[in-house]
Amino acid sequence: MTKEVKTQAKIGVGLDIVWKALAKDLKSTIPSMIPNLVKDADVIEVMVALCTVYLFNFGPDIKTMTYQKEKVSEFDESLHRIALEVIEGGHLNLGFSYYNTIFQLTATEEGETLIEVTVAYDSEIDDDTLPLKTTSTLAFIKNLENYLVNAGS
């Protein structure tokens, strides 16, 4: 049975900039933003935006995983919604049989974006805190904000 964990945060960066970083420039954004966690990223399969497959090689601060392949499972530019599903390695090696992260972006004010994140997962381990132990979504959002603010200055 698929379970969900949801969180949200407002950041001081405009919607267009955040969308570009997450939906268009993900390959370069993530390693630049958190190089100690993700040392590099590659696009290994492209048909259209939907179904693009990324390979994330983890950095020295990730001790339990070396890589993770993620497929864009949902992409809606008009709604500013993108979802990434783990298809190999990473979370699938930590007891998850399904792991999908959905980012929904909404402009709130000039220069501010609300980021709503839903992590949908199936786990072979009966532990409701598992996603919280393996993801730090709010820290990711804060790192994204810091990166985008500093990149723009």
Salt bridges, closest charged atoms under 4 A:
GLU4 OE1 - LYS6 NZ 3.80
ASP25 OD2 - LYS20 NZ 2.59
GLU74 OE2 - ARG81 NE 2.47
GLU77 OE2 - LYS24 NZ 2.82
GLU88 OE1 - LYS69 NZ 3.51
GLU112 OE1 - LYS10 NZ 3.96
ASP126 OD1 - LYS3 NZ 3.93
ASP127 OD2 - LYS133 NZ 3.03
ASP128 OD1 - LYS3 NZ 2.74
GLU145 OE1 - LYS142 NZ 3.12
